[in-house]
Every structure is written in structure tokens, then in C-alpha cells.
Amino acid sequence: MTPTLNGSKLSRTYSITPDTRLFENLGATGQPAYKAIAEFTDNSVDNRIAGERVSVNINYKVKNNKIAKIVIEDDASGMTEEELVKAFTIGHSSKTDPKKIGRFGMGLKTAISSLGNSWTVTTATKDCKLGHQIVDNKKRLVESKDWSVSISDVPKLLPINKNFGTYIEITQTEHLNATTFSRDLERNLGNLFRHFILDGTLILSINDNIVEAPTYEVIDDSVKEINTVINGKVVTGWLGLRTNGSVYYGFSLVRNNRVMEEEVKIGFQPHPSVNRIIGDIHLDDFSTDHHKTSFNKNTDDWAALVEYLTEEVKPIVEYARKLSHKDNSHLTPLQEKKLNETLNIFLNAIREDEILNQINTGGIGSENEAINTSRTASENGNTSSKLNDSPESNQTPQKKTIGPYSTLKIE
């Protein structure tokens, strides 16, 4: 406390340096472990060497269905000693570029604290002669009441790249259930970073297995492009319908090519009849929270966005419900049209005298019965002749890419 004279009043100044338990509390955010891993991947993508793709390897060991150790390594640009210190400084971030996906200063610290109680971070840049390393743990930080960190010089022998990059090893991770951890990593990381994977910016692997970006076939005539400006903020992307329904549906909300929120329902309520709806909404100019877990939704900008998307998605919702209401059928209008064309070709072919005689004598049945029988068989999947086996459609359906999704054109 330092007394000072402020006008005629004596005021006092106190230090409000945070207690070191803050580091422990940072990890108690309740966020899933895969989102903490995603924080490291954000940093790797942001710090990749210009013009080169970045590799991120995530490896973990399991003991008694608990996570025993997690290792994240990359071949990004690495950190200098000063940058390493700043990376562990609460609230600090050197990422002022709005195009960076890890702009806020809680990422690395929160991620490490939420995953384990002890850690080693080793990093090196191309230009430095030695690497730099921090070895620390929560217990020391909390009990010492000391925010300082100790950095050692180490040889540049990083596993993924001997010259530069960052290697993070986290232990005392036994609070993490191995089944949940591995399932969530495999299910979510490819989706969160799919734009970077698809454009070749990122090679991501989990326990030495390459992570693929998910792709989904969508109905071509259902796709609606989004390109507008809301309150001065650019909104781009697309909405559409998958060829088949799924429990995973809704919109992905994307910022700077990083998926921030998944399976978001805007303009429609969750219901099996609309479980084909899917799309990407790019919101680079919209504000987010500090953990990059969601967009700020208590703003006029967000209200205007919801109003806009609610109108845009209406015809897609109607289309989805029409498809859902077809009895025992998953055929889209385009597929049904193609089926009818194929059946007409078939009927023209059988109008030869011999086959017509069989129809007239009851050997095959009436033409209408033949049509209905063929339609029923196709709709129920009980025919050996698939839709695309017809004379005019025996080629592979034409595909193109919209955002990350494979688009199936059926016509």
C-alpha cells in the first residue's frame, strides 16, 4: 500500500496482482478437452511459415482408460525466448491481426491448465542456435505465489523438425477419460480445421493417423449461396440439404476459416424432418468471446444476422420437410424425375410384339402395374438395378465442391 495525497483527501494504492491460483482456475472452464487441443492447433496455424503448410501431430498415451500423457508438436515458426515468456503471460497476446484465428491471450495458458498439471514446452526458431524450454507445474505456481517462469537453453532436437517448431508435453492428465478424449478428438478436430486441411494449409494427425476433413454429399438444387453485408459486416457461405438425414445437422459458424460453432440451428427448430439442413456461415467480422468458443450473441449485429438467415433458410426448410414426408422414400425431386425418365425408356423398349403379347396375356401384367412395381422396388431399395445404372446415367454423378462439402448433382 502506498499512501498518496489526492487533492484534500488521502488515498491509498494497492497492488491487485492476481493470485497464482488464477492459473489453476483457468483450466476449470469446463470446455471439452478437444477444444483445448484445438487451441494449440490455432497457434500452429497462425505461426506457420509464410507460404508453407504446417504439420501438427497430436499423440497421447492411455493407461487404465485414462490419458497418461499428451504431446502436441508442430513445424511452425517456433518462438524466441521473449515470445515464449509472453505466451505464458496471462492476458497477453501479440496477435493483433484480425485475420489470426488465435487472437486472444487466454489460449495457451487455458489449454495447458485444463489438460494437465505438469508440462514441458520446448521451442526453437530457424535463426536461433539453441532452443528454449519451460518445465513447470500447477503445484509450484500455486504454492510459490510466484508468477515468474524459468527458461532453459536446450539443443534444437525437436521430434517433428530438428531445426524449428514447438513441442508441448503435458502429464498428470489422469482426470481425462480416454474413451471420451479419443472419440471427441477424432470426431471434431477434422471438422474444426477442415478448411485449412482442404486447402493444403494444415496436415493434422492423431497418433500418427492423418486426419481427413469431412465431406458430405448435398442436393445440388438445394444449395443457396450467401453473400451479403449486415450492419457493415460481410457474411458469406452457403446453405443446403444433405442427400440423407443425419443426427449431425445445422450450420457451421466460421471465423477466418476456423469453425467456431457446429450444428447451429438458426431460422428453424431441431426436428427429424429438417435433419438434412447443413451449411457454412463465414462471420469474419463478427465479435467472439475470448475463448473462441462462440460468437457474441447479445448484439444488434447478431439479431440482424438471425433475422436475415431466418428468411434465407425458409425455402430450404420447406424443401427438407417435403423430402421427409415422402412415404418410404428418400428420393429427391430430381431423383424421382430421373427414375421416371428411366422407366419410360424401359417401357418403350418392351413395346415389342413379343413382350406386349406377354403383357396382354398376364405374363408380366399391365403397363401401369409394371410402372408401379418398378417404382415400389426402387423406392424400397429392393431392385438390383440402381438409379444410375440406366442407359443415360451409368456414369459417375457429377460432383463439385461448395465450401468443404462434396456436392452431388443428380439430374
C-alpha positions in Angstrom: 0.0 0.0 0.0 1.3 3.4 -0.9 -0.5 6.5 0.7 -0.8 9.5 -1.7 -2.4 12.9 -1.3 -5.2 13.3 -3.8 -6.4 16.9 -3.6 -7.5 17.3 0.1 -8.1 13.5 0.6 -5.5 10.9 1.5 -5.9 7.9 -1.0 -4.2 4.6 -0.9 -2.9 2.4 -3.8 -3.0 -1.4 -3.6 -1.5 -4.0 -5.9 -4.1 -6.1 -7.5 -1.7 -8.7 -9.0 -3.8 -11.8 -9.5 -3.3 -14.7 -7.1 -1.4 -17.6 -8.7 -4.4 -19.8 -8.2 -5.7 -18.0 -11.3 -3.6 -20.3 -13.4 -5.3 -23.3 -11.8 -8.7 -21.7 -12.2 -8.1 -21.0 -15.9 -8.2 -24.7 -16.5 -11.6 -25.1 -14.8 -13.6 -23.7 -17.7 -15.4 -26.9 -18.4 -14.5 -26.8 -22.1 -14.1 -30.3 -23.7 -10.5 -31.5 -24.0 -10.6 -31.4 -27.8 -11.2 -27.7 -27.7 -8.1 -27.2 -25.6 -6.1 -29.3 -28.2 -7.7 -27.0 -30.9 -6.1 -24.0 -29.1 -2.6 -25.4 -29.8 -3.6 -26.1 -33.4 -4.8 -22.5 -33.7 -1.4 -21.3 -32.6 0.4 -23.6 -35.1 -1.8 -22.4 -38.0 -1.3 -18.7 -37.0 2.5 -19.1 -36.7 3.1 -21.2 -39.8 6.0 -20.1 -42.0 4.7 -17.9 -44.8 4.0 -19.8 -48.0 4.4 -23.2 -46.4 1.9 -25.6 -44.9 2.2 -26.6 -41.3 2.1 -30.1 -39.7 0.6 -30.7 -36.3 1.0 -34.0 -34.6 -1.1 -34.9 -31.6 -0.1 -38.0 -29.7 -1.4 -39.4 -26.5 -0.9 -42.5 -24.3 -3.5 -44.4 -22.4 -3.3 -46.2 -19.1 -6.3 -47.9 -17.4 -8.6 -46.0 -19.7 -7.2 -42.7 -18.5 -5.0 -40.3 -20.5 -1.4 -40.7 -19.2 0.4 -38.1 -21.4 -0.4 -35.7 -24.3 2.1 -34.5 -26.8 1.5 -31.7 -29.4 4.2 -30.9 -31.8 4.4 -28.7 -34.9 6.8 -27.4 -37.6 5.6 -23.8 -37.4 8.0 -20.9 -37.0 8.6 -21.6 -33.3 9.1 -18.9 -30.6 12.0 -16.8 -29.4 12.7 -16.7 -25.7 10.8 -13.4 -25.4 7.8 -14.8 -27.3 7.8 -17.9 -25.0 7.7 -15.7 -21.9 4.8 -13.8 -23.4 3.0 -17.0 -24.3 2.8 -17.8 -20.6 1.8 -14.2 -19.6 -1.8 -14.2 -18.6 -3.9 -12.0 -20.9 -1.1 -11.2 -23.2 -1.3 -11.7 -27.0 0.8 -10.4 -29.8 -1.8 -11.4 -32.3 -3.4 -8.0 -33.3 -4.1 -9.1 -36.8 -7.8 -9.6 -37.1 -7.2 -12.5 -39.6 -5.5 -14.6 -36.9 -7.6 -17.4 -35.5 -6.0 -17.2 -32.1 -6.1 -13.5 -31.3 -6.8 -13.6 -27.6 -4.4 -14.1 -24.8 -6.1 -16.9 -22.9 -5.4 -19.7 -25.4 -2.1 -21.5 -24.5 -2.4 -21.0 -20.7 -6.0 -22.1 -20.5 -5.4 -25.1 -22.8 -2.4 -26.4 -20.8 -4.1 -25.8 -17.4 -7.3 -27.7 -18.5 -5.4 -30.7 -19.8 -2.9 -31.5 -17.1 -1.0 -30.4 -14.0 2.6 -30.6 -15.3 4.1 -29.6 -18.7 7.2 -29.1 -20.7 7.2 -26.6 -23.6 10.2 -26.7 -26.0 10.5 -24.3 -29.0 13.0 -23.1 -31.5 13.1 -20.7 -34.5 15.1 -21.2 -37.6 17.5 -18.5 -36.8 18.3 -19.3 -33.2 21.3 -21.5 -32.3 19.6 -23.2 -29.3 16.0 -24.0 -28.4 14.2 -22.7 -25.3 12.3 -24.8 -22.7 9.9 -24.3 -19.8 9.3 -27.1 -17.4 6.7 -26.3 -14.8 3.6 -27.5 -12.9 0.5 -26.1 -11.2 1.6 -27.0 -7.7 4.7 -24.9 -7.9 2.9 -22.0 -9.3 0.1 -22.0 -6.7 2.2 -22.7 -3.7 5.1 -20.3 -4.6 2.8 -17.4 -5.2 5.3 -16.5 -7.9 4.3 -15.7 -11.4 7.9 -16.0 -12.8 8.9 -18.8 -15.1 12.3 -20.4 -15.6 13.6 -20.8 -19.2 16.5 -23.1 -20.1 18.5 -23.3 -23.3 18.3 -26.8 -25.0 19.7 -28.3 -28.2 17.5 -27.9 -31.3 16.3 -31.5 -31.4 12.6 -31.2 -31.9 10.9 -34.5 -32.8 8.9 -33.3 -35.8 11.6 -31.0 -37.2 15.1 -30.8 -35.9 15.6 -27.1 -36.6 12.4 -25.2 -35.6 8.9 -25.6 -34.3 7.2 -26.2 -30.9 6.9 -29.4 -28.8 4.5 -29.5 -25.8 4.3 -32.4 -23.4 1.5 -32.5 -20.8 1.4 -35.0 -18.0 -0.6 -35.6 -14.9 -3.7 -35.9 -17.1 -5.4 -38.7 -15.4 -8.6 -36.8 -15.0 -9.2 -37.2 -18.7 -11.3 -40.3 -19.7 -9.5 -42.0 -22.6 -12.7 -43.2 -24.4 -14.2 -39.7 -24.4 -10.9 -38.0 -25.2 -10.1 -40.1 -28.2 -13.7 -40.1 -29.6 -14.0 -36.4 -29.4 -10.6 -35.7 -31.0 -11.4 -38.0 -34.0 -14.9 -36.6 -34.4 -14.3 -32.9 -34.0 -10.8 -31.8 -35.0 -11.1 -32.6 -38.7 -14.3 -30.6 -38.8 -13.0 -27.6 -36.9 -10.0 -27.2 -39.2 -11.4 -28.7 -42.4 -10.9 -25.5 -44.4 -7.2 -25.5 -43.6 -6.9 -29.2 -44.3 -8.8 -29.0 -47.6 -6.8 -26.0 -48.9 -3.5 -27.7 -48.0 -2.5 -25.2 -45.3 -2.6 -27.9 -42.5 -1.6 -31.5 -42.1 -3.1 -32.8 -38.9 -2.5 -36.2 -37.4 -3.6 -38.0 -34.2 -1.4 -40.8 -33.0 0.3 -40.8 -36.4 -3.0 -41.2 -38.3 -3.8 -38.4 -40.8 -7.0 -36.5 -40.0 -9.3 -36.1 -43.0 -11.6 -33.2 -43.5 -15.2 -34.4 -43.5 -17.2 -34.1 -46.8 -20.9 -34.6 -47.3 -22.9 -35.1 -50.4 -25.6 -32.4 -50.8 -28.5 -32.0 -53.2 -27.3 -29.6 -55.8 -30.5 -27.7 -56.4 -31.0 -27.1 -52.7 -27.8 -25.1 -52.3 -28.2 -21.3 -51.8 -25.1 -19.1 -51.8 -24.8 -16.4 -49.1 -23.0 -13.2 -49.9 -24.3 -10.1 -48.1 -23.4 -7.3 -45.7 -25.1 -6.9 -42.4 -24.5 -3.7 -40.4 -21.3 -3.2 -42.3 -20.1 -6.8 -41.7 -19.6 -9.2 -44.5 -21.5 -12.5 -44.4 -20.7 -15.3 -46.9 -21.2 -19.0 -47.2 -23.9 -21.4 -48.3 -27.0 -23.3 -47.1 -28.3 -26.6 -48.4 -29.6 -30.1 -47.9 -27.6 -33.3 -47.5 -28.7 -36.2 -49.6 -29.5 -38.1 -46.5 -30.6 -37.0 -43.0 -28.2 -37.2 -40.1 -28.1 -36.6 -36.3 -25.4 -34.1 -37.1 -27.1 -31.2 -38.9 -27.3 -27.4 -38.8 -24.9 -24.7 -39.7 -21.2 -24.3 -39.0 -20.3 -20.8 -37.9 -16.8 -20.0 -39.3 -14.3 -17.2 -38.5 -11.2 -16.8 -40.6 -11.7 -20.4 -42.0 -11.8 -21.9 -38.4 -15.1 -23.5 -37.5 -16.1 -22.0 -34.1 -19.6 -23.4 -33.6 -21.1 -26.5 -35.1 -24.7 -27.8 -35.8 -26.2 -24.4 -35.1 -29.9 -24.1 -35.8 -30.8 -20.6 -37.0 -34.3 -20.0 -38.5 -35.6 -23.5 -37.7 -36.1 -25.7 -34.7 -34.5 -29.1 -34.2 -36.7 -31.8 -35.7 -36.1 -35.1 -37.7 -38.0 -33.6 -40.7 -35.2 -31.0 -41.2 -32.2 -33.1 -40.3 -30.7 -32.7 -43.8 -30.1 -29.0 -43.4 -26.4 -28.1 -43.5 -24.2 -25.2 -44.4 -21.3 -22.9 -43.7 -21.7 -19.3 -42.5 -18.5 -17.2 -42.6 -18.6 -14.4 -40.0 -15.1 -13.0 -40.0 -16.2 -9.5 -38.9 -18.4 -10.6 -36.0 -17.1 -10.4 -32.4 -16.3 -13.5 -30.4 -15.7 -14.4 -26.8 -12.1 -14.7 -25.5 -12.1 -18.5 -25.7 -13.2 -18.5 -29.3 -16.0 -21.0 -28.3 -18.8 -18.8 -29.6 -19.8 -15.6 -31.2 -21.3 -12.8 -29.1 -25.0 -13.2 -29.5 -26.2 -10.3 -27.4 -25.6 -7.6 -30.0 -27.6 -5.8 -32.7 -25.4 -7.3 -35.3 -26.3 -10.9 -34.2 -30.0 -10.0 -34.1 -29.8 -8.7 -37.7 -27.9 -11.8 -38.8 -30.6 -14.1 -37.3 -33.3 -12.2 -39.0 -31.6 -12.4 -42.3 -30.8 -16.1 -42.1 -34.3 -16.9 -40.9 -35.7 -15.6 -44.2 -33.0 -17.2 -46.3 -33.4 -20.7 -44.9 -37.3 -20.8 -45.2 -37.3 -22.4 -48.7 -34.7 -24.9 -47.6 -36.7 -25.9 -44.6 -39.7 -26.4 -46.8 -37.7 -28.5 -49.2 -36.4 -30.6 -46.3 -39.9 -31.2 -45.0 -41.2 -32.3 -48.4 -38.5 -34.8 -48.6 -39.1 -36.0 -45.1 -42.9 -36.5 -45.8 -42.3 -38.9 -48.8 -43.6 -42.3 -47.6 -40.9 -44.9 -47.5 -38.8 -42.9 -49.9 -35.6 -40.9 -49.7 -35.8 -39.7 -53.4 -35.4 -36.1 -54.1 -37.5 -34.4 -56.9 -34.5 -34.7 -59.2 -34.0 -38.4 -58.4 -37.8 -39.0 -58.9 -37.6 -37.2 -62.3 -34.7 -39.4 -63.4 -36.5 -42.5 -62.3 -39.5 -41.6 -64.3 -37.3 -41.0 -67.4 -35.6 -44.4 -66.9 -39.0 -46.2 -66.6 -40.2 -44.5 -69.8 -37.1 -45.8 -71.6 -37.8 -49.2 -70.2 -41.4 -49.2 -71.3 -40.6 -48.1 -74.8 -38.1 -50.9 -75.1 -40.6 -53.6 -74.1 -43.2 -52.4 -76.6 -42.1 -55.1 -78.9 -44.7 -57.5 -80.1 -43.5 -60.5 -78.1 -43.3 -58.7 -74.8 -46.5 -56.9 -75.4 -48.2 -60.2 -76.0 -46.9 -61.4 -72.6 -48.4 -58.2 -71.0 -51.7 -58.8 -72.7 -51.8 -62.4 -71.6 -51.0 -61.5 -68.0 -47.4 -62.8 -68.1 -46.0 -59.5 -66.9 -49.1 -57.5 -66.0 -50.3 -54.2 -67.3 -48.1 -51.3 -68.1 -49.3 -49.4 -65.1 -48.7 -52.3 -62.9 -45.2 -52.6 -64.3 -44.6 -48.9 -63.6 -45.9 -49.2 -60.0 -43.9 -52.4 -59.3 -40.7 -50.9 -60.6 -41.3 -47.7 -58.7 -42.0 -49.5 -55.4 -39.0 -51.7 -55.8 -36.7 -48.7 -56.4 -38.2 -46.7 -53.6 -37.8 -49.6 -51.1 -34.3 -50.4 -52.3 -35.3 -53.9 -53.4 -34.1 -53.7 -57.0 -30.8 -54.8 -58.3 -30.8 -52.1 -61.0 -29.9 -48.8 -59.3 -30.9 -45.4 -60.5 -27.6 -44.7 -62.0 -27.5 -47.9 -64.0 -29.9 -46.7 -66.6 -28.6 -46.3 -70.2 -28.4 -42.5 -69.8 -26.9 -42.4 -66.3 -24.3 -45.1 -66.0 -21.6 -42.5 -65.4 -20.5 -41.4 -62.0 -22.7 -38.5 -60.8 -21.1 -35.1 -61.4 -19.6 -33.6 -58.3 -18.3 -30.2 -57.4 -17.2 -28.5 -54.2 -19.1 -25.9 -52.2 -17.1 -24.9 -49.2 -15.8 -28.1 -47.7 -18.7 -30.2 -49.0 -18.8 -32.6 -51.9 -21.9 -31.7 -53.9 -23.7 -34.5 -55.7 -25.5 -33.3 -58.8 -28.5 -35.5 -59.7 -30.3 -34.6 -62.9 
